[in-house]
Amino acid sequence: MRDNKQLWGEQYNRKTADALVVQQEIAQVISARLRPKLSGEEQRQVAKRETTNPEAYQLYLKGRYYLEKRTKEGTNKAIEYFQQAIERDPNYARAFAGLADSYMLFVVAIPRSSFPPKETFPKAKAAAMRALQIDDQLAEAHTSLAQIKVLYERDWAGAEREYKRAIELNPNYATAHHWYGLYLAAIGRFDEAIFEIRKAQEIDPLSPIIYASAGWIFYYARQYDQAIEQESKALEIDPNFAIAHGRLAQTYEQKGMHKEAVEEYLKAETLLGGNQEEIAALRQAFAVSGIRGFRQKQLDLGLERSKRQHVLSSLIAGYYARLGEREQAIQWLEKAYEERDPMWLLKVDPRWDGLRSDPRFADLLRRVGLPQ
C-alpha cells in the first residue's frame, strides 16, 4: 500500500515457465483478500491481467531486458521483441509502451544516433497513444507520453501532469521516478530531482542506468564529486555500461581532469563498437594538442559523419560550444531547434555556460519553453 503497511503475505513456489499463470493467480488472491481495503481503481489495477499469451509475455520481458542495455544493438532487439509481442497479442498495452520507449531512446540515449527526431518521435507517440487507448490506467504508457512531451513536443506542463499520473497509478514503477527526476533536473528543481532518482534507486537498486542518471542529475546541479560517485556505482553493477563511462568522462572534463576524461570517453567509444581508426585519431589528438585538440577532433569527426548519416545538430553545437566558438554553436543550435532535436537540457547543461550571456541563447530558451 502507499503508506508501506503490509496487509497480507503468502509464499508461492512454481516453475519459472509458469510465471504468467502465477502472476494471475497472485493478482486474483490479492484482489480477494484485500478487496475491502482497496479503492475501486486499485481493485481494477490488481485484477487486470497483462496478456493471456505466455509467449507475448516472454517476448515483452526480453524487450525490456535489451532496452536497459542502452545500446544501438540492444534497442534494435528491444523493438523486435516488442513488435513480436504485439503480433502475438495486439492488445498488449505494455508492449506498446515498451515500443514507444525504444523509439525515444534511439534518439536521446544512443550515442551518435542516426534517427531523425521528426521521423522517430511520431512513431513513439503513436505507440504510447495506442497503449493508453488499450489501458488508460497503465503507468508505463503515461510515463512514455510524458517523455515524448518533454523531448519532442516541448510541453513541459503536460509532461509533469503525465509523470505525476504515472506515479499515482503505480508508485513502484521505477522508470516513472527515474524520468521524472531527470525532468525536474532539466528545469532546475534539483532537490526534487534528487528525491525522485533516490526513489527509483530504492525500487530498482541494481539498475545501472538509474545510477548513471543520478550522476547526470548531480552533474547538472554542479555537484561533480557526487556525480562521480553515482557513475562509479553504475560501473560497479556493470563495468561495461558505456553510458556511465561517457557521463563519467563529461564530469572529469568539467573538473579539469582531462587525462581521466579522455580515457573514459575512449572506453565508452570502444564499448559502443566505435571505429578503431577514429578512436586512435582521438587519442593521438589529445597526446599532441591536449584537450582542445581532442575537442577539435571530436568536432571534425562529427561533421564528417554528418555527411554520411543524420547527426543531431545539438551534438555538433555542443562541440563548437566546448571550443568556445560561439557563433557556430548558436547556428547549430538554431538548426537543432528547427529539426526538433531534444533540447530539454539547455537550461542546466554546463556545456552551454559559455553561451548564457548571449541574447540569442536566452531567446532560444524562451522558444523551447523551458520554465524560467
C-alpha positions as CSV (number, residue, x, y, z in Angstrom):
1,M,0.0,0.0,0.0
2,R,1.1,3.6,-0.4
3,D,1.8,4.0,3.4
4,N,4.1,0.9,3.2
5,K,1.9,-1.1,5.6
6,Q,1.9,-4.9,4.9
7,L,-1.7,-6.1,4.8
8,W,-1.2,-9.7,3.7
9,G,1.6,-12.1,2.7
10,E,2.0,-15.6,1.2
11,Q,4.7,-17.7,-0.5
12,Y,4.4,-19.2,-3.9
13,N,6.7,-21.9,-5.3
14,R,6.2,-22.6,-9.0
15,K,8.3,-23.4,-12.1
16,T,9.7,-20.3,-14.0
17,A,7.7,-21.3,-17.1
18,D,4.5,-20.9,-15.1
19,A,5.3,-17.2,-14.3
20,L,2.3,-15.8,-16.2
21,V,-0.1,-18.2,-14.5
22,V,1.4,-17.5,-11.1
23,Q,1.1,-13.7,-11.7
24,Q,-2.6,-14.0,-12.5
25,E,-3.1,-16.3,-9.5
26,I,-1.5,-13.9,-7.2
27,A,-3.5,-11.0,-8.6
28,Q,-6.7,-12.9,-8.1
29,V,-5.8,-13.8,-4.5
30,I,-4.7,-10.3,-3.7
31,S,-7.9,-8.9,-5.1
32,A,-10.0,-11.3,-3.0
33,R,-8.0,-10.8,0.2
34,L,-7.6,-7.1,0.1
35,R,-10.8,-6.1,-1.7
36,P,-12.3,-4.4,1.4
37,K,-9.2,-2.2,1.8
38,L,-8.7,-1.2,-1.9
39,S,-10.4,1.6,-3.8
40,G,-12.3,0.7,-7.0
41,E,-9.4,1.9,-9.2
42,E,-6.9,-0.1,-7.1
43,Q,-9.1,-3.2,-7.4
44,R,-9.2,-2.9,-11.2
45,Q,-5.4,-2.5,-11.3
46,V,-4.8,-5.6,-9.2
47,A,-7.2,-7.7,-11.1
48,K,-6.0,-6.7,-14.6
49,R,-4.1,-9.4,-16.5
50,E,-1.4,-8.1,-18.8
51,T,-1.9,-10.7,-21.5
52,T,-3.3,-14.1,-21.9
53,N,-0.5,-15.1,-24.2
54,P,2.6,-16.5,-22.4
55,E,4.7,-16.1,-25.5
56,A,3.8,-12.5,-25.7
57,Y,4.7,-12.0,-22.1
58,Q,8.2,-13.6,-22.5
59,L,8.8,-11.5,-25.6
60,Y,7.9,-8.4,-23.6
61,L,10.3,-9.3,-20.9
62,K,13.1,-9.8,-23.4
63,G,12.3,-6.4,-24.9
64,R,12.7,-4.7,-21.5
65,Y,15.9,-6.6,-20.8
66,Y,17.6,-5.4,-24.1
67,L,16.2,-1.9,-23.7
68,E,18.0,-1.5,-20.4
69,K,21.3,-2.0,-22.1
70,R,21.1,1.4,-23.8
71,T,23.0,0.3,-26.9
72,K,22.0,0.5,-30.5
73,E,22.1,-3.3,-30.9
74,G,20.1,-3.7,-27.7
75,T,17.5,-1.2,-28.6
76,N,17.1,-2.8,-32.1
77,K,16.5,-6.1,-30.4
78,A,14.0,-4.5,-28.0
79,I,12.0,-3.1,-30.8
80,E,11.9,-6.5,-32.5
81,Y,10.8,-8.3,-29.3
82,F,8.1,-5.7,-28.5
83,Q,6.8,-5.9,-32.1
84,Q,6.7,-9.7,-31.8
85,A,4.8,-9.5,-28.5
86,I,2.3,-7.2,-30.2
87,E,1.9,-9.7,-33.0
88,R,1.1,-12.4,-30.5
89,D,-1.3,-10.1,-28.6
90,P,-2.4,-7.0,-30.5
91,N,-4.0,-5.6,-27.3
92,Y,-0.9,-5.9,-25.1
93,A,-0.6,-2.3,-23.8
94,R,2.7,-2.8,-22.0
95,A,4.4,-3.9,-25.2
96,F,3.2,-0.7,-27.0
97,A,4.6,1.3,-24.1
98,G,7.9,-0.5,-24.4
99,L,7.9,0.1,-28.2
100,A,7.4,3.9,-27.5
101,D,10.3,3.9,-25.1
102,S,12.5,2.2,-27.6
103,Y,11.9,4.7,-30.4
104,M,12.5,7.6,-28.0
105,L,15.8,6.1,-26.6
106,F,17.1,5.7,-30.1
107,V,17.2,9.5,-30.4
108,V,18.3,10.6,-26.9
109,A,20.2,7.7,-25.3
110,I,22.1,6.0,-28.2
111,P,25.4,7.9,-28.9
112,R,25.6,9.1,-32.5
113,S,22.1,8.0,-33.2
114,S,21.2,8.3,-36.9
115,F,17.5,8.5,-36.4
116,P,16.0,12.0,-37.1
117,P,13.6,13.1,-34.3
118,K,10.9,14.1,-36.8
119,E,10.8,10.5,-38.1
120,T,11.2,8.7,-34.8
121,F,9.1,10.6,-32.2
122,P,5.8,10.3,-34.2
123,K,6.3,6.5,-34.1
124,A,6.9,6.7,-30.3
125,K,3.8,8.9,-29.9
126,A,1.6,6.5,-31.9
127,A,2.8,3.6,-29.8
128,A,2.2,5.4,-26.5
129,M,-1.3,6.6,-27.5
130,R,-2.2,3.0,-28.6
131,A,-1.1,1.8,-25.2
132,L,-3.3,4.3,-23.5
133,Q,-6.2,3.5,-25.8
134,I,-6.0,-0.1,-24.6
135,D,-5.4,0.8,-21.0
136,D,-5.6,4.3,-19.8
137,Q,-4.6,3.3,-16.3
138,L,-1.2,2.0,-17.4
139,A,1.6,3.8,-15.6
140,E,4.2,2.8,-18.3
141,A,2.2,4.4,-21.0
142,H,1.7,7.7,-19.1
143,T,5.5,7.8,-18.5
144,S,6.2,7.2,-22.1
145,L,3.8,10.0,-23.1
146,A,5.4,12.3,-20.5
147,Q,8.8,11.7,-22.0
148,I,7.6,12.5,-25.5
149,K,6.1,15.8,-24.3
150,V,9.5,16.7,-22.8
151,L,11.8,15.6,-25.6
152,Y,9.8,16.4,-28.7
153,E,6.6,18.4,-28.1
154,R,8.3,20.7,-25.6
155,D,5.1,20.6,-23.5
156,W,6.6,21.0,-20.0
157,A,3.4,21.4,-18.0
158,G,1.7,18.5,-19.9
159,A,4.8,16.3,-19.2
160,E,4.7,16.9,-15.5
161,R,1.0,16.0,-15.4
162,E,1.7,12.7,-17.1
163,Y,4.7,11.9,-14.8
164,K,2.5,12.6,-11.7
165,R,-0.3,10.5,-13.1
166,A,2.0,7.6,-13.8
167,I,3.4,7.7,-10.2
168,E,-0.2,7.9,-8.8
169,L,-1.2,4.8,-10.8
170,N,1.9,2.9,-9.9
171,P,4.2,4.3,-7.2
172,N,6.6,1.4,-7.6
173,Y,7.3,2.0,-11.3
174,A,11.0,2.9,-11.1
175,T,11.2,4.4,-14.6
176,A,8.5,7.0,-13.7
177,H,10.5,8.3,-10.8
178,H,13.7,8.0,-12.9
179,W,12.5,10.0,-15.8
180,Y,10.6,12.5,-13.7
181,G,13.8,13.1,-11.8
182,L,15.6,13.9,-15.0
183,Y,12.7,16.2,-16.0
184,L,13.0,18.1,-12.6
185,A,16.7,18.4,-13.1
186,A,16.2,19.9,-16.6
187,I,14.1,22.7,-15.2
188,G,16.4,23.3,-12.3
189,R,14.4,21.8,-9.4
190,F,17.3,19.8,-8.2
191,D,16.2,18.9,-4.6
192,E,13.0,17.3,-6.1
193,A,15.0,15.6,-8.8
194,I,17.4,14.0,-6.3
195,F,14.4,12.8,-4.3
196,E,12.8,11.1,-7.3
197,I,16.0,9.5,-8.5
198,R,16.7,8.2,-5.0
199,K,13.2,6.7,-5.0
200,A,14.0,5.0,-8.4
201,Q,17.2,3.6,-6.9
202,E,15.2,2.3,-3.9
203,I,12.7,0.5,-6.1
204,D,15.4,-0.9,-8.6
205,P,18.7,-0.9,-6.8
206,L,20.5,-3.0,-9.5
207,S,19.8,-0.8,-12.5
208,P,23.0,0.8,-13.9
209,I,21.0,3.3,-16.0
210,I,19.3,4.7,-12.8
211,Y,22.6,5.2,-11.1
212,A,24.1,6.7,-14.3
213,S,21.1,9.1,-14.4
214,A,21.6,10.0,-10.8
215,G,25.1,11.0,-11.7
216,W,23.7,13.1,-14.6
217,I,21.4,14.9,-12.1
218,F,24.3,15.8,-9.8
219,Y,26.3,16.8,-12.8
220,Y,23.7,19.3,-13.9
221,A,23.5,20.5,-10.3
222,R,27.3,21.2,-10.5
223,Q,27.8,18.6,-7.7
224,Y,30.6,16.9,-9.5
225,D,32.0,14.7,-6.8
226,Q,28.5,13.2,-6.1
227,A,28.1,12.7,-9.8
228,I,31.4,10.7,-10.0
229,E,30.2,8.6,-7.0
230,Q,26.9,7.7,-8.8
231,E,28.6,6.9,-12.1
232,S,31.1,4.7,-10.3
233,K,28.2,2.8,-8.6
234,A,26.7,2.2,-12.1
235,L,30.0,0.8,-13.2
236,E,30.2,-1.4,-10.1
237,I,26.9,-3.0,-11.3
238,D,28.0,-3.2,-14.9
239,P,31.7,-2.4,-15.7
240,N,30.9,-2.4,-19.4
241,F,28.0,0.1,-19.2
242,A,29.1,2.5,-21.9
243,I,26.7,5.4,-20.9
244,A,28.2,5.5,-17.4
245,H,31.7,5.8,-18.9
246,G,30.6,8.6,-21.2
247,R,29.0,10.5,-18.4
248,L,31.9,10.0,-16.1
249,A,34.1,11.4,-18.9
250,Q,31.9,14.6,-19.0
251,T,32.2,15.0,-15.3
252,Y,36.0,14.6,-15.2
253,E,36.3,17.1,-18.0
254,Q,34.2,19.6,-16.1
255,K,36.6,19.1,-13.1
256,G,39.6,19.7,-15.3
257,M,40.7,16.1,-15.1
258,H,41.4,15.9,-18.8
259,K,43.5,12.7,-19.0
260,E,40.9,10.8,-17.0
261,A,38.1,12.3,-19.1
262,V,39.7,11.2,-22.4
263,E,40.3,7.7,-21.1
264,E,36.6,7.4,-20.2
265,Y,35.4,8.9,-23.5
266,L,37.5,6.4,-25.4
267,K,36.5,3.5,-23.2
268,A,32.8,4.4,-23.9
269,E,33.5,4.6,-27.7
270,T,35.2,1.2,-27.6
271,L,32.4,-0.5,-25.7
272,L,29.9,1.0,-28.2
273,G,31.8,-0.5,-31.1
274,G,33.3,2.7,-32.3
275,N,35.5,2.9,-35.3
276,Q,39.0,2.0,-34.2
277,E,40.7,4.4,-36.6
278,E,38.6,7.3,-35.1
279,I,39.4,6.2,-31.6
280,A,43.1,6.1,-32.4
281,A,42.9,9.6,-34.0
282,L,41.2,11.0,-30.9
283,R,43.9,9.5,-28.7
284,Q,46.6,11.0,-30.9
285,A,44.9,14.4,-30.9
286,F,44.9,14.5,-27.1
287,A,48.5,13.4,-27.0
288,V,49.7,16.1,-29.4
289,S,47.4,19.0,-28.6
290,G,45.7,18.3,-25.2
291,I,42.0,18.7,-24.5
292,R,41.5,21.4,-27.2
293,G,43.0,19.1,-29.8
294,F,40.7,16.3,-28.6
295,R,37.6,18.5,-28.8
296,Q,38.6,19.7,-32.3
297,K,39.0,16.1,-33.5
298,Q,35.5,15.3,-32.0
299,L,34.1,18.1,-34.0
300,D,35.9,17.1,-37.2
301,L,34.7,13.5,-36.9
302,G,31.1,14.6,-36.1
303,L,31.0,16.9,-39.2
304,E,32.4,14.2,-41.4
305,R,29.9,11.7,-40.0
306,S,27.0,14.2,-40.7
307,K,27.8,13.9,-44.4
308,R,27.0,10.2,-44.4
309,Q,24.1,10.0,-41.9
310,H,21.9,12.0,-39.7
311,V,23.7,13.5,-36.7
312,L,21.9,15.5,-34.0
313,S,22.7,19.2,-34.7
314,S,22.7,19.8,-30.9
315,L,25.7,17.4,-30.7
316,I,27.6,19.4,-33.2
317,A,26.6,22.6,-31.4
318,G,28.0,21.2,-28.2
319,Y,31.4,20.5,-29.8
320,Y,31.5,24.1,-31.0
321,A,30.5,25.4,-27.6
322,R,33.3,23.4,-25.9
323,L,35.7,25.0,-28.3
324,G,34.4,28.5,-27.4
325,E,33.2,29.1,-31.0
326,R,30.0,30.9,-30.0
327,E,28.7,31.9,-33.5
328,Q,28.9,28.4,-34.9
329,A,27.4,26.9,-31.7
330,I,24.4,29.3,-31.9
331,Q,23.9,28.5,-35.6
332,W,23.9,24.8,-35.0
333,L,21.5,25.2,-32.0
334,E,19.1,27.1,-34.3
335,K,19.4,24.2,-36.7
336,A,18.7,21.8,-33.9
337,Y,15.6,23.8,-32.9
338,E,14.2,23.6,-36.4
339,E,14.9,19.8,-36.6
340,R,13.2,19.3,-33.2
341,D,16.2,17.9,-31.5
342,P,15.6,17.1,-27.8
343,M,16.7,20.4,-26.3
344,W,15.5,19.8,-22.8
345,L,18.8,20.3,-21.1
346,L,19.7,23.8,-22.4
347,K,18.9,25.4,-19.0
348,V,21.3,23.3,-16.9
349,D,23.9,21.6,-19.1
350,P,27.4,23.1,-18.3
351,R,28.5,22.8,-21.9
352,W,26.2,25.8,-22.8
353,D,27.6,28.0,-20.0
354,G,29.7,30.0,-22.4
355,L,26.6,31.0,-24.4
356,R,24.3,32.1,-21.5
357,S,25.2,35.8,-21.8
358,D,24.2,35.8,-25.4
359,P,20.7,37.2,-26.0
360,R,20.2,34.7,-28.8
361,F,20.7,31.9,-26.4
362,A,18.2,33.4,-24.0
363,D,15.7,33.7,-26.8
364,L,16.2,30.1,-27.7
365,L,15.5,29.1,-24.1
366,R,12.3,31.1,-24.3
367,R,11.2,29.4,-27.6
368,V,11.9,25.9,-26.3
369,G,9.5,26.8,-23.5
370,L,11.8,25.9,-20.6
371,P,10.3,27.2,-17.3
372,Q,12.3,30.2,-16.0
